[in-house]
Amino acid sequence: MKFTLDSRSDINLIRGYAAGEVRIGERVQHAPCIVSADRLILDWRARAVAGLTSEDLEPVFALQPEVVLLGTGLRQIFPASAIKQAFAARGIGLEVMDLGAACRTYNILVQEERRVVAALFPSG
């Protein structure tokens, strides 16, 4: 039985995730990364949610999303209030969730053609 709609092949979809990794299309990523419908940033300089700076988020902001899903590993970890303020100042929604929830939510929103970006920390 089919539980999901046929997915589009022209967008980046997250095919799987586990502790310490995320699979985007056929690529397995172990380090933090940024995913949008048409961009995949694998060399993101951010290393941990706790250490995020506004400068780390410039590649995210450059994609002009309406909402960003921050996937923080196996458990939900909230960033510093300055990070939340950086999103609010730009009128960008920020949702913080564990990696699995972020991956699932991203796939739904990107297939609805929303301007969504997932900023993922596979290791948390």
Secondary structure, 3 states (H helix, E strand, C coil): CCCCCCCCCCCCCEEEEECCEEEECCEEECCCEEECCCCEECCCCCCCHHHCCCCCCHHHHHCCCCEEEEECCCCCCCCCHHHHHHHHHHCCEEEEECHHHHHHHHHHHHHCCCCEEEEECCCC
